[in-house]
Amino acid sequence: MIQTVTGKIQPSQLGVCAAHEHLTIDLSRIKKDPDTILDDEDGMRAELDAFYRAGGRAMVEVTNDGMGRNAPLLARLSRESGVWIIASTGFYKDPYLPEYAKNWNAEQFAEHINQEVRNGIDDTGIYPGVIGEVGSSHQEMKPIEEELLKGAGLAGIETGLPVTTHTTLGTLGVEQVELFSELGLPMNQLIIGHQDLNSNRQEVLEVAKSGAFVAFDTIGKTNYRSDEDRLDSLLYLWENGYGSQILLSADLTRKSHWKKHGGPGYDLVLTSFVPRLKEAGLKDADIEQMLVKNPAEAFSIKEGQL
């Protein structure tokens, strides 16, 4: 089963899925930039409508505690748009942790996540379907981030929920895999994020070899890396036999990313990147693998201990 904000569904119901997105977010406490606040409900509706018209049917919304999460709004948007939305539990990374969690250990993080999985998010009756995005800093895993990732992994083992990560500019993906592997988290329950930002193809290949899902989830953010380079990295994984582990998304986090403000919008993977994949020789079945079949497997709840 897959847990959405409007209830559980069968994996076969999910459809074309954006694997790592933010509809509502507020990072302004740290970034000091109003562009990093997404709170325009009408804008969200317009973006979801465009996503749906382009063929999108599901979105994994990884805004968690301390990032501006709004579960009731997500449930309302899902019902209005017809897009399945999967909400998240957990915390992001340093320095975005809420004050009350800044000195927690792994067990405290795990218990908080377990409670939300058992009882719902903030007494809303809405349940998370993914743990994440939990992250590490650029080329560094700070002590509190290590505790957070361990807590997320422990909660994943306990609940069976998938764990999805943030790697700053694609770094430390291999180290994240090693951490979760040592905890005993099944690798088919793990999604390593932002690997399209890592230009070291061998490192990304090592992540894939672990059995974890590999997220190419910042597509269109050409200020970090060109989509041509992203495509080359994706094809390298595909040609090495790891197409069944690739997930796609755009990770929109700013007002300026929305269509109404001149940005590409949440449908850019479907309207811009998919045609590039086809031009590169991938077939419709290959596209379906990455956009439909892989997310259906990645976000299915596995056998936990709860």
PyMOL commands that set and color helices and strands:
alter all, ss='L'
color gray80, all
select helices_A, chain A and resi 11-13+28-31+34-36+41-53+71-81+99-101+106-119+143-159+168-170+173-183+187-189+195-197+201-209+227-239+243-245+255-257+259-261+268-279+284-298
alter helices_A, ss='H'
color red, helices_A
select strands_A, chain A and resi 2-4+7-9+17-21+25-26+37-38+58-61+84-86+88-89+130-136+163-167+190-192+213-216+246-248
alter strands_A, ss='S'
color yellow, strands_A
deselect
rebuild
show_as cartoon
